[in-house]
Amino acid sequence: MVSKEVIKDIIKSNEDFINNTVGDILPRHKVTVPAKLKKVKIVYGPRRSGKTFLLYNLFKKNKGNALYIDFEDERLNGIELNELDKIRESFFELKPQLLHSKDIVFLFDEIQNIRGWEKYTRRLVEREGIDLYVAGSSSQITPSHISSSLRGREWSLALYPFSFKEFLSVKEIELENSHYGKDKILVNKHMTEYLKYGGFPEVTLAENDFTRHKLVREYMSAMFFKDLVEQFNLKNITLLETLKESLFSSFGAKFSVSSFYKKFKDKFPFSKTSLFRYYKAFLTSMLVFETRLFSPSAYKQRRNPPKVYLVDLGLAMRVRSHDWGRALENVVFLELKRRGYDIYYYTEKNECDFLIKESSGDLSAIQVAWEVTDENRQREYGGLIEACKQLKKHAGTIVTRDQDFEEKISGISITGVPFAKWLASPYPD
């Protein structure tokens, strides 16, 4: 049992910490939550992607009428569901002038540690009129994990590590003004760092490569044991390690679970059923994403292996020079995902990296190439042209490191766009 006095001390110490210790917080690009939406707002994403600081920022914006509680605070150990209302009561006892306010904001971090939290938060929103945000790791608080008592009454927001635009903001570079001259050279330099170490906020702020490597290793260890082993009760560590290494080295490429099974089934014991369960754990925890073949046939989609991408390239631990094209493809994928597109890949005689579908149903084709050269031009153009013709489109895009060009081949207008310039293009409505 946790006393009100302890809860009040937590409320006051959190308020003091956020207001007086937490400095300026980088606003996340296009990460918005509808104001006054009468739903429980759920912020989820991989560990260390910035969820807590998003809540801190909301607290600062609502200074004086906001409550922040971290349910991993050891002072709350043992708190039960039937005690949660002590938090609301303690807040209003500390701030009685807010009893009749309609602008109260509650921010609950890691609330998934309290079993049955969904019904409690729903009551706070629907009966108490409190603007409520909850945050937690992707392995425990995704929309697919929440109780049915909250479905239809929640608004979910996926938060990823920094995009390249956010990464540049940390470096005090405005993406929109960086396409030419010295700024372009500087952006390309930072792109190399981003593709090597990814965009986890703490890693981005690190001052040297040694610290970046150390942070990423620590993150991976925490994700491995907390978000995979513990959360999904995965006991075959050899299988999990081998699958992790295979997935994390396969970013931007097709990955066949059946081929993995054939390759390793005689090297250590595991069942195909276990393998599929372990693979699903990587997807559920948002460490890995997949795209499926573009096809009107659901059977054909299932029969063909997906292409896999990492939530952050830092997890690959190393990106070598011959991986730059795949690394660029990975960050383009993540940007398309941030923008809310449905994403597929295309393959027939040639392959096109992405076919994207907008909310309107409109489709377009995007190819990704680190550099278009005489050696790879036929392959890169061939896949894009073939995909455009399949979609009955007259234009397609190739995202490159820094090439800018336009050509028309076989009736298809091909536009080469530097990644930074493409990234600066408007988000869909």
C-alpha positions as CSV (number, residue, x, y, z in Angstrom):
1,M,0.0,0.0,0.0
2,V,1.3,3.5,-0.9
3,S,0.3,6.4,1.2
4,K,-1.0,9.7,-0.1
5,E,1.9,11.5,1.6
6,V,4.3,9.4,-0.5
7,I,2.3,10.2,-3.7
8,K,2.2,13.9,-2.9
9,D,6.0,13.8,-2.5
10,I,6.3,12.1,-5.8
11,I,4.1,14.7,-7.5
12,K,6.0,17.6,-6.1
13,S,9.5,16.2,-6.8
14,N,8.5,15.4,-10.4
15,E,7.2,18.9,-10.9
16,D,10.4,20.4,-9.5
17,F,12.6,18.1,-11.6
18,I,10.8,18.8,-14.9
19,N,10.5,22.6,-14.4
20,N,13.9,23.2,-12.9
21,T,16.2,20.5,-14.2
22,V,15.0,19.4,-17.6
23,G,16.2,21.9,-20.2
24,D,14.8,22.8,-23.6
25,I,13.2,19.9,-25.4
26,L,13.4,19.4,-29.1
27,P,9.9,19.4,-30.5
28,R,9.3,16.3,-32.5
29,H,8.6,16.9,-36.2
30,K,4.9,16.2,-37.1
31,V,4.3,14.5,-33.8
32,T,1.0,16.0,-32.9
33,V,-1.9,15.0,-30.6
34,P,-5.3,16.5,-31.2
35,A,-6.2,18.9,-28.4
36,K,-9.2,18.2,-26.2
37,L,-9.7,14.8,-27.8
38,K,-11.9,12.8,-25.4
39,K,-9.8,9.7,-25.6
40,V,-6.9,8.2,-23.8
41,K,-3.8,9.2,-25.8
42,I,-1.3,6.3,-26.0
43,V,2.3,7.1,-26.9
44,Y,4.2,3.9,-27.7
45,G,7.5,3.0,-29.4
46,P,10.8,1.3,-28.9
47,R,12.8,1.9,-25.7
48,R,14.8,5.2,-25.6
49,S,13.0,6.8,-28.5
50,G,12.0,9.9,-26.5
51,K,8.5,9.0,-25.1
52,T,9.3,10.3,-21.6
53,F,10.6,13.6,-23.0
54,L,7.5,14.0,-25.1
55,L,5.5,13.8,-21.8
56,Y,7.9,16.3,-20.2
57,N,7.3,18.7,-23.0
58,L,3.5,18.4,-22.5
59,F,4.0,19.0,-18.8
60,K,6.0,22.2,-19.5
61,K,3.3,23.4,-22.0
62,N,0.7,22.9,-19.3
63,K,2.7,24.3,-16.4
64,G,0.7,24.6,-13.3
65,N,-2.2,22.3,-14.2
66,A,-0.3,19.1,-15.2
67,L,0.6,15.9,-13.3
68,Y,3.4,13.6,-14.3
69,I,3.8,10.1,-12.8
70,D,6.4,7.5,-13.7
71,F,5.1,4.1,-12.6
72,E,8.7,2.7,-12.6
73,D,9.4,5.0,-9.7
74,E,10.5,2.6,-6.9
75,R,8.4,4.6,-4.4
76,L,5.3,3.3,-6.2
77,N,6.3,-0.4,-5.8
78,G,3.3,-2.5,-4.9
79,I,0.7,0.1,-5.8
80,E,-2.5,-1.7,-6.8
81,L,-5.2,-0.8,-9.3
82,N,-7.7,0.1,-6.5
83,E,-5.1,2.6,-5.2
84,L,-4.7,4.6,-8.3
85,D,-7.4,7.1,-7.5
86,K,-5.2,8.2,-4.6
87,I,-3.1,9.9,-7.3
88,R,-6.0,12.0,-8.5
89,E,-7.0,12.8,-5.0
90,S,-3.5,13.8,-4.0
91,F,-3.1,16.1,-7.0
92,F,-6.3,18.0,-6.1
93,E,-5.4,18.2,-2.5
94,L,-2.1,19.8,-3.5
95,K,-3.9,22.1,-6.0
96,P,-7.5,22.7,-4.7
97,Q,-7.8,25.7,-7.0
98,L,-7.9,23.3,-10.0
99,L,-10.9,21.3,-8.7
100,H,-13.3,22.8,-11.2
101,S,-10.8,23.4,-14.0
102,K,-11.4,21.9,-17.4
103,D,-7.8,22.1,-18.4
104,I,-6.2,19.3,-16.3
105,V,-3.6,17.2,-18.0
106,F,-2.4,13.8,-16.5
107,L,0.8,12.2,-17.9
108,F,1.4,8.6,-17.0
109,D,4.7,7.0,-17.9
110,E,5.1,3.1,-18.0
111,I,1.5,2.6,-16.7
112,Q,1.5,-0.8,-18.2
113,N,3.1,-2.0,-15.0
114,I,-0.4,-1.7,-13.4
115,R,-2.6,-4.5,-14.4
116,G,-6.0,-3.3,-15.5
117,W,-4.9,0.3,-16.1
118,E,-7.1,0.7,-19.1
119,K,-10.4,0.9,-17.2
120,Y,-9.0,3.4,-14.8
121,T,-7.7,5.8,-17.5
122,R,-10.9,5.5,-19.4
123,R,-12.8,6.7,-16.3
124,L,-10.5,9.6,-15.8
125,V,-11.1,10.8,-19.4
126,E,-14.8,10.1,-19.7
127,R,-16.1,10.9,-16.2
128,E,-13.5,13.3,-14.8
129,G,-12.9,15.2,-18.0
130,I,-9.1,14.9,-17.6
131,D,-6.8,15.2,-20.7
132,L,-4.8,12.0,-20.3
133,Y,-1.6,10.7,-21.9
134,V,0.0,7.4,-21.3
135,A,3.4,6.1,-22.6
136,G,5.1,2.8,-22.6
137,S,7.5,0.6,-24.6
138,S,6.3,-1.0,-27.8
139,S,6.5,-4.5,-26.4
140,Q,3.8,-3.8,-23.9
141,I,1.5,-0.9,-24.9
142,T,0.9,-1.1,-28.6
143,P,-2.7,-0.8,-29.8
144,S,-2.8,-4.5,-30.3
145,H,-1.9,-5.1,-26.7
146,I,-4.4,-2.9,-24.9
147,S,-7.5,-4.3,-23.3
148,S,-10.7,-4.5,-25.3
149,S,-12.2,-2.2,-22.6
150,L,-10.2,0.7,-24.2
151,R,-10.5,-0.1,-27.9
152,G,-12.3,2.7,-29.7
153,R,-11.7,5.0,-26.8
154,E,-7.9,5.5,-27.4
155,W,-5.8,7.6,-29.8
156,S,-2.5,6.0,-30.5
157,L,0.8,7.7,-31.5
158,A,3.9,5.7,-32.6
159,L,7.1,7.5,-31.6
160,Y,10.3,6.5,-33.4
161,P,13.9,7.6,-32.8
162,F,14.9,10.9,-34.4
163,S,14.3,11.3,-38.2
164,F,17.2,12.8,-40.1
165,K,15.4,16.1,-40.0
166,E,15.2,16.0,-36.2
167,F,18.8,14.8,-36.2
168,L,19.9,17.8,-38.1
169,S,17.9,20.1,-35.8
170,V,20.0,18.8,-32.9
171,K,23.0,19.8,-34.9
172,E,21.4,23.3,-35.5
173,I,21.0,22.8,-39.2
174,E,17.7,23.7,-41.0
175,L,17.0,21.0,-43.6
176,E,15.1,23.3,-45.9
177,N,18.1,25.5,-46.4
178,S,20.7,22.8,-46.9
179,H,20.6,21.8,-50.5
180,Y,23.4,23.8,-51.9
181,G,27.1,24.9,-51.2
182,K,28.7,24.4,-47.9
183,D,25.5,23.4,-46.2
184,K,25.1,20.5,-48.6
185,I,28.6,19.3,-47.8
186,L,27.8,19.5,-44.1
187,V,24.5,17.7,-44.5
188,N,26.2,14.8,-46.4
189,K,28.8,14.5,-43.5
190,H,26.0,14.3,-40.9
191,M,24.1,11.8,-43.1
192,T,27.1,9.4,-42.8
193,E,27.0,9.7,-39.0
194,Y,23.2,9.2,-39.0
195,L,23.4,6.1,-41.2
196,K,26.1,4.6,-39.0
197,Y,24.7,5.3,-35.5
198,G,21.0,5.9,-36.1
199,G,18.8,8.5,-34.4
200,F,18.2,7.4,-30.8
201,P,18.1,10.8,-29.0
202,E,20.8,10.1,-26.5
203,V,23.1,8.6,-29.1
204,T,22.5,11.7,-31.3
205,L,23.6,14.0,-28.4
206,A,26.7,11.9,-27.6
207,E,30.0,13.7,-28.1
208,N,32.2,10.8,-29.5
209,D,32.0,7.5,-31.3
210,F,33.0,5.5,-28.2
211,T,30.0,6.8,-26.3
212,R,27.7,6.2,-29.2
213,H,28.8,2.6,-29.5
214,K,28.5,2.1,-25.8
215,L,24.9,3.5,-25.7
216,V,23.7,1.4,-28.6
217,R,25.1,-1.8,-27.0
218,E,23.4,-0.9,-23.7
219,Y,20.1,-0.3,-25.6
220,M,20.4,-3.5,-27.5
221,S,21.0,-5.5,-24.3
222,A,18.0,-3.9,-22.6
223,M,15.8,-4.5,-25.6
224,F,17.0,-8.1,-25.9
225,F,16.2,-9.1,-22.3
226,K,13.3,-6.8,-21.3
227,D,11.4,-6.4,-24.6
228,L,12.1,-9.9,-26.0
229,V,13.2,-12.5,-23.4
230,E,11.1,-11.3,-20.5
231,Q,8.1,-9.8,-22.3
232,F,7.5,-12.8,-24.6
233,N,9.0,-15.5,-22.4
234,L,11.6,-16.5,-25.0
235,K,13.8,-19.2,-23.5
236,N,15.8,-20.5,-26.5
237,I,18.5,-17.8,-26.3
238,T,20.6,-19.5,-29.1
239,L,17.7,-19.2,-31.5
240,L,16.9,-15.6,-30.4
241,E,20.6,-14.5,-30.8
242,T,20.9,-16.2,-34.2
243,L,17.6,-14.7,-35.4
244,K,18.6,-11.3,-34.2
245,E,21.9,-11.4,-36.0
246,S,20.2,-12.6,-39.2
247,L,17.5,-9.9,-39.1
248,F,19.8,-7.1,-38.1
249,S,22.1,-7.9,-41.0
250,S,19.3,-8.2,-43.5
251,F,17.9,-4.7,-43.4
252,G,16.7,-3.5,-46.8
253,A,16.6,-7.1,-48.0
254,K,14.2,-10.0,-48.2
255,F,14.1,-12.3,-45.2
256,S,12.6,-15.8,-45.4
257,V,11.7,-17.5,-42.1
258,S,11.5,-20.8,-44.0
259,S,15.0,-20.4,-45.4
260,F,16.3,-19.5,-41.9
261,Y,14.8,-22.7,-40.6
262,K,16.4,-24.8,-43.3
263,K,19.8,-23.2,-42.7
264,F,19.9,-23.6,-39.0
265,K,17.6,-26.6,-38.1
266,D,20.5,-29.1,-37.9
267,K,22.8,-26.7,-36.0
268,F,20.8,-26.3,-32.8
269,P,17.4,-27.5,-31.6
270,F,14.3,-25.4,-32.3
271,S,10.9,-25.9,-33.9
272,K,9.4,-24.0,-36.8
273,T,6.5,-23.0,-34.6
274,S,9.0,-21.4,-32.1
275,L,10.8,-19.7,-34.9
276,F,7.7,-18.0,-36.1
277,R,6.8,-16.9,-32.6
278,Y,10.3,-15.5,-32.1
279,Y,10.1,-13.7,-35.4
280,K,6.7,-12.2,-34.5
281,A,8.2,-10.9,-31.2
282,F,10.7,-8.8,-33.2
283,L,7.8,-7.3,-35.2
284,T,5.6,-6.7,-32.2
285,S,8.4,-5.0,-30.2
286,M,8.9,-2.6,-33.2
287,L,12.6,-3.5,-33.5
288,V,12.0,-4.8,-37.0
289,F,9.4,-3.9,-39.6
290,E,8.4,-5.7,-42.8
291,T,7.0,-4.8,-46.2
292,R,5.1,-7.3,-48.3
293,L,5.0,-7.9,-52.1
294,F,2.6,-5.6,-53.9
295,S,0.0,-8.0,-55.3
296,P,-3.8,-8.2,-55.5
297,S,-3.4,-11.8,-54.4
298,A,-3.2,-12.2,-50.6
299,Y,-1.9,-15.8,-51.2
300,K,0.9,-14.5,-53.4
301,Q,1.8,-11.9,-50.7
302,R,2.1,-14.6,-48.1
303,R,4.1,-16.9,-50.3
304,N,6.7,-14.3,-51.0
305,P,9.2,-13.3,-48.3
306,P,8.9,-9.8,-46.8
307,K,11.7,-7.2,-46.9
308,V,12.8,-6.2,-43.4
309,Y,13.9,-2.9,-42.0
310,L,15.2,-1.8,-38.6
311,V,13.6,0.8,-36.4
312,D,17.0,2.4,-36.1
313,L,20.2,1.7,-38.0
314,G,22.2,1.9,-34.8
315,L,20.9,-1.6,-34.1
316,A,22.8,-2.9,-37.0
317,M,25.9,-2.1,-34.9
318,R,27.9,-1.4,-38.1
319,V,27.2,0.0,-41.5
320,R,30.0,-0.6,-43.9
321,S,30.7,1.3,-47.1
322,H,29.0,-1.4,-49.3
323,D,25.8,-1.1,-47.1
324,W,25.2,2.7,-47.8
325,G,22.5,2.0,-50.4
326,R,20.6,-0.4,-48.1
327,A,21.0,2.0,-45.1
328,L,19.6,4.9,-47.2
329,E,16.7,2.6,-48.2
330,N,16.1,1.8,-44.5
331,V,15.8,5.5,-43.5
332,V,13.5,6.2,-46.6
333,F,11.3,3.4,-45.4
334,L,11.1,4.9,-41.9
335,E,10.2,8.3,-43.3
336,L,7.4,6.8,-45.4
337,K,6.2,5.0,-42.3
338,R,6.2,8.3,-40.3
339,R,4.2,9.8,-43.0
340,G,1.5,7.2,-42.7
341,Y,1.7,5.4,-46.0
342,D,0.9,1.8,-46.7
343,I,4.2,0.4,-48.0
344,Y,4.9,-2.5,-50.4
345,Y,7.8,-3.6,-52.6
346,Y,7.4,-4.6,-56.2
347,T,9.2,-7.4,-58.1
348,E,8.7,-9.0,-61.5
349,K,11.6,-9.0,-64.0
350,N,13.1,-6.1,-62.0
351,E,12.5,-4.8,-58.5
352,C,11.3,-1.5,-57.2
353,D,12.0,-0.7,-53.5
354,F,8.7,0.9,-52.6
355,L,5.1,1.2,-53.8
356,I,3.3,3.5,-51.5
357,K,-0.4,4.0,-51.0
358,E,-1.9,7.2,-49.7
359,S,-5.1,7.4,-47.6
360,S,-6.9,8.4,-50.8
361,G,-5.8,5.1,-52.4
362,D,-3.5,6.7,-54.9
363,L,-0.3,4.7,-55.5
364,S,3.2,5.8,-56.5
365,A,6.6,4.2,-57.0
366,I,9.9,5.1,-55.3
367,Q,13.4,3.6,-56.0
368,V,16.3,4.2,-53.6
369,A,20.0,4.3,-54.8
370,W,23.0,5.7,-53.1
371,E,24.3,6.7,-56.5
372,V,23.0,6.1,-60.0
373,T,26.0,5.0,-62.1
374,D,26.5,3.6,-65.6
375,E,26.9,0.2,-63.9
376,N,23.6,0.2,-62.0
377,R,21.4,2.5,-64.1
378,Q,19.7,-0.2,-66.1
379,R,18.8,-2.1,-62.9
380,E,17.5,1.0,-61.0
381,Y,15.6,2.5,-63.9
382,G,14.3,-0.9,-65.0
383,G,12.5,-1.6,-61.7
384,L,11.1,1.9,-61.4
385,I,9.8,1.9,-65.0
386,E,8.3,-1.5,-64.7
387,A,6.5,-0.5,-61.4
388,C,5.2,2.7,-62.9
389,K,3.8,0.9,-65.9
390,Q,2.1,-1.6,-63.6
391,L,0.5,1.3,-61.7
392,K,-0.3,3.1,-65.0
393,K,1.8,6.0,-63.8
394,H,3.8,8.3,-66.0
395,A,6.4,9.4,-63.4
396,G,8.5,7.8,-60.7
397,T,11.2,9.0,-58.2
398,I,14.7,7.8,-57.4
399,V,15.9,9.0,-53.9
400,T,19.7,9.3,-54.0
401,R,22.4,10.5,-51.7
402,D,22.9,13.8,-53.5
403,Q,22.1,13.4,-57.2
404,D,19.5,15.7,-58.8
405,F,18.3,14.9,-62.3
406,E,15.4,14.3,-64.6
407,E,15.1,11.9,-67.5
408,K,12.3,10.5,-69.6
409,I,12.6,6.8,-70.7
410,S,10.0,4.6,-72.2
411,G,7.3,7.2,-71.6
412,I,8.2,7.4,-67.9
413,S,9.5,10.6,-66.3
414,I,12.2,9.7,-63.8
415,T,13.2,12.3,-61.2
416,G,16.3,11.8,-59.1
417,V,16.1,13.6,-55.8
418,P,18.8,14.0,-53.1
419,F,17.6,12.4,-49.9
420,A,17.8,15.7,-47.9
421,K,15.7,17.5,-50.6
422,W,13.2,14.7,-50.7
423,L,12.9,14.7,-46.9
424,A,12.0,18.4,-46.9
425,S,9.0,17.7,-49.2
426,P,5.6,18.4,-47.5
427,Y,3.9,15.7,-45.5
428,P,0.6,14.4,-46.8
429,D,-2.5,16.0,-45.4
